[in-house]
């Protein structure tokens, strides 16, 4: 059994969600003769790769080309 401390003011919705998550593992039926499978959700193939893990770190980040800061500078040509 896990012991957790719930701190702070909690709404009824949060408590209901917490208790719902608590019951999720009970719905799983484990089959000892079936090997576990791991599915990597960041690739369509489901196979893990270091590149996909690196790319996943930047999901939602703003991408820019670093050369743009050098070659398309707003500064005047001569300073």
C-alpha positions as YAML, in Angstrom:
chain: A
units: angstrom
residues:
- id: 1
  name: UNK
  ca: [0.00, 0.00, 0.00]
- id: 2
  name: UNK
  ca: [1.23, 3.48, -0.86]
- id: 3
  name: UNK
  ca: [1.23, 6.27, 1.65]
- id: 4
  name: UNK
  ca: [0.74, 9.71, 0.15]
- id: 5
  name: UNK
  ca: [0.29, 13.11, 1.68]
- id: 6
  name: UNK
  ca: [-2.28, 15.34, 0.04]
- id: 7
  name: UNK
  ca: [-1.58, 18.92, 1.05]
- id: 8
  name: UNK
  ca: [-3.35, 22.20, 0.47]
- id: 9
  name: UNK
  ca: [-6.94, 23.04, -0.33]
- id: 10
  name: UNK
  ca: [-8.43, 20.44, -2.65]
- id: 11
  name: UNK
  ca: [-11.63, 20.74, -4.60]
- id: 12
  name: UNK
  ca: [-14.10, 17.92, -4.98]
- id: 13
  name: UNK
  ca: [-13.10, 17.49, -8.64]
- id: 14
  name: UNK
  ca: [-9.45, 16.99, -7.71]
- id: 15
  name: UNK
  ca: [-10.33, 14.40, -5.07]
- id: 16
  name: UNK
  ca: [-12.55, 12.51, -7.52]
- id: 17
  name: UNK
  ca: [-9.77, 12.52, -10.14]
- id: 18
  name: UNK
  ca: [-7.22, 11.34, -7.57]
- id: 19
  name: UNK
  ca: [-9.42, 8.47, -6.40]
- id: 20
  name: UNK
  ca: [-10.12, 7.53, -10.03]
- id: 21
  name: UNK
  ca: [-6.39, 7.31, -10.71]
- id: 22
  name: UNK
  ca: [-5.95, 5.25, -7.57]
- id: 23
  name: UNK
  ca: [-8.33, 2.59, -8.93]
- id: 24
  name: UNK
  ca: [-6.82, 2.35, -12.44]
- id: 25
  name: UNK
  ca: [-4.16, -0.29, -11.63]
- id: 26
  name: UNK
  ca: [-6.86, -2.55, -10.15]
- id: 27
  name: UNK
  ca: [-8.49, -2.77, -13.60]
- id: 28
  name: UNK
  ca: [-5.38, -4.30, -15.18]
- id: 29
  name: UNK
  ca: [-5.21, -8.05, -15.48]
- id: 30
  name: UNK
  ca: [-1.63, -9.31, -15.57]
- id: 31
  name: UNK
  ca: [-0.87, -12.44, -17.55]
- id: 32
  name: UNK
  ca: [2.31, -14.16, -16.42]
- id: 33
  name: UNK
  ca: [2.84, -15.97, -19.75]
- id: 34
  name: UNK
  ca: [2.67, -12.78, -21.84]
- id: 35
  name: UNK
  ca: [5.84, -10.74, -22.26]
- id: 36
  name: UNK
  ca: [5.64, -7.01, -21.54]
- id: 37
  name: UNK
  ca: [5.71, -4.65, -24.51]
- id: 38
  name: UNK
  ca: [6.95, -1.09, -24.45]
- id: 39
  name: UNK
  ca: [5.47, 1.41, -26.89]
- id: 40
  name: UNK
  ca: [7.24, 4.73, -27.47]
- id: 41
  name: UNK
  ca: [4.50, 7.26, -28.10]
- id: 42
  name: UNK
  ca: [6.73, 9.80, -29.85]
- id: 43
  name: UNK
  ca: [7.22, 7.68, -32.99]
- id: 44
  name: UNK
  ca: [4.56, 6.10, -35.17]
- id: 45
  name: UNK
  ca: [6.51, 2.83, -35.15]
- id: 46
  name: UNK
  ca: [6.43, 2.71, -31.34]
- id: 47
  name: UNK
  ca: [10.17, 2.03, -31.23]
- id: 48
  name: UNK
  ca: [12.42, 4.15, -29.00]
- id: 49
  name: UNK
  ca: [15.35, 6.07, -30.45]
- id: 50
  name: UNK
  ca: [17.68, 8.60, -28.90]
- id: 51
  name: UNK
  ca: [16.83, 11.09, -31.62]
- id: 52
  name: UNK
  ca: [13.10, 10.84, -30.87]
- id: 53
  name: UNK
  ca: [13.79, 11.31, -27.15]
- id: 54
  name: UNK
  ca: [15.88, 14.40, -27.93]
- id: 55
  name: UNK
  ca: [13.15, 15.74, -30.25]
- id: 56
  name: UNK
  ca: [10.50, 15.05, -27.58]
- id: 57
  name: UNK
  ca: [12.33, 17.36, -25.17]
- id: 58
  name: UNK
  ca: [11.58, 20.25, -27.52]
- id: 59
  name: UNK
  ca: [7.90, 19.59, -28.22]
- id: 60
  name: UNK
  ca: [6.16, 22.93, -27.93]
- id: 61
  name: UNK
  ca: [9.42, 24.90, -28.05]
- id: 62
  name: UNK
  ca: [10.02, 27.71, -30.52]
- id: 63
  name: UNK
  ca: [12.46, 26.65, -33.22]
- id: 64
  name: UNK
  ca: [14.74, 29.07, -35.01]
- id: 65
  name: UNK
  ca: [17.77, 28.79, -37.21]
- id: 66
  name: UNK
  ca: [20.82, 30.01, -35.28]
- id: 67
  name: UNK
  ca: [22.43, 31.31, -38.47]
- id: 68
  name: UNK
  ca: [19.56, 33.81, -38.80]
- id: 69
  name: UNK
  ca: [20.87, 35.70, -35.78]
- id: 70
  name: UNK
  ca: [24.28, 36.07, -37.41]
- id: 71
  name: UNK
  ca: [23.51, 36.62, -41.11]
- id: 72
  name: UNK
  ca: [20.22, 38.48, -40.79]
- id: 73
  name: UNK
  ca: [21.28, 40.85, -38.06]
- id: 74
  name: UNK
  ca: [19.38, 44.08, -37.44]
- id: 75
  name: UNK
  ca: [22.64, 45.87, -36.64]
- id: 76
  name: UNK
  ca: [24.23, 48.16, -39.26]
- id: 77
  name: UNK
  ca: [27.00, 46.67, -41.41]
- id: 78
  name: UNK
  ca: [29.71, 48.93, -39.96]
- id: 79
  name: UNK
  ca: [30.01, 49.81, -36.31]
...
